[in-house]
């Protein structure tokens, strides 16, 4: 066991349940293909990290993904509660610094994750800001429950509001590079991930012909 932990939140890749905003433009099958690729990127980003990983699936553990790592199912009524419970589990298991990432980031890599853990050597909390006003990474050196309670999930002022509250409570915070996740068709076609993935472009073209 290492004293640092990476938690990955993954939605089970089921037709009609992933990337629903994107699906409105390119259909459920197209959104399914995109999310499948994004999960592969997340697996690659975490695969070689020399630290423990815990993978939290939305509904059911998938044994073929992250085959050698601890896997379980998210527990809680909303995103905040599910994330808080995952952090609680990690701290109770003895980890000293924990970062949590999602699985829909085309540009995530091991460096972002390691930078998050490094920031926790001198800060209580770290965020990786997303361009939509939320965050793609959250890390803690001790549980700060306020991050997860009564927050405007999926709203453009989520991170700003969270940072203001932490500042008011004198919690030290660091932020990483801003990245863009893929929520809409505009996000998708503007991303290098899509522009460089000819196979994915062809699949989506065929599905929408």
Secondary structure, 3 states (H helix, E strand, C coil): CCCEEEEEEECCCCCCCCCHHHHHHHHHHHHHHHHHHHHHHHHHHHHCCCCEEEEEECCCCCCCCCCCCEEEECCCCCHHHHHHHHHHHHHHCCCCEEEEECCCECCCCHHHHHHHHHHCCCCCEEEEEECCCCEEEEEECCCCHHHCCCCCCCCCCHHHHHHHHHHHCCCCEEECCCECECCCHHHHHHCHHHHCCHHHHHHHHHHHC
